[in-house]
């Protein structure tokens, strides 16, 4: 279930970036990956239970002057560090 949450958080972050500024509203930013398909669970090698490597991501239709993309994620299932 945690792996699904990671995919959902990634997609929500993309939506937030895409619609946070008026210049983005005219164009959809498309994120694709060879590591997973829509509505599927990430392969174990992309999790902390596997090799803990980042899945390959490809961004399409970014605005011309885009220099970087940031994704911020929080694992809601992990114990809180105090």
N, C-alpha and C positions, 0 to 999 in steps of 0.2 A: 504494500500500500504506500510506503514511503517513496518508492520510485515513481509512482504515479503523481504524487504530490510534487516531486521535483520537476517533472515535465509540465505540470499545471503552472507552477511558479514561474518557470521559464517563459511559458506562453503569456502569462499575465504581465510579466515584465516587458515583453515585447510590445504588448498592447499599450502599456503605459507610455513607453517611449514613442510609439507611433502616433499617439493622439495627444501628447502633452504640449505640442507646439503646432500652431496653425499650418506651418509649412509641411508638416508630416501628414496632415489630414487628407491631403490630395492624393497621396501615394501610399500604397500598402508596402510595408517592409515584410519580406518573405524570408523565413528561416527554414532551412532544410538541413537534414543530416542523414548520413548513411548508417548511423548507429541505431536509429529508431524510426518507427512510422507513427503517424497520428494515432493517439489514444492507445498506445502500447507501453509496456513497461521497459525501462532501460535494461540493456544487457548487464549482467552482474559485473563485468569488467569495468564498467563506468561508475561503479559504486564503491563505498568504503569496504564492502564485503569482498570485492574483487581486486582488480589492479589499481583502483582509485584514480583512473585517468579521465581526463575530460573527453566527452564525445566530440567528434569532428562536427563543426557547425559551419554552415555556409549562409551568408546573409546576401539577399538580392534586393535590388531597388532601394538601396540606401541613398539619401541625398548626396549630391556631389561632394560637398565639403565635409562629410563625415570623416572624423579622424579615428574615432574609437566607439565601441559599444561596451556598456557595463551591465552586467547582470548581478543583482544582489539577491541572495537566497538565504532563507533561514529554515533549518530543519526543525519543524515543530514537534517531532517525535523524540528529539534528543533531550537528555537531561539538561536542565539549566545550570550554567556555571555561575557560581556566586563569588 
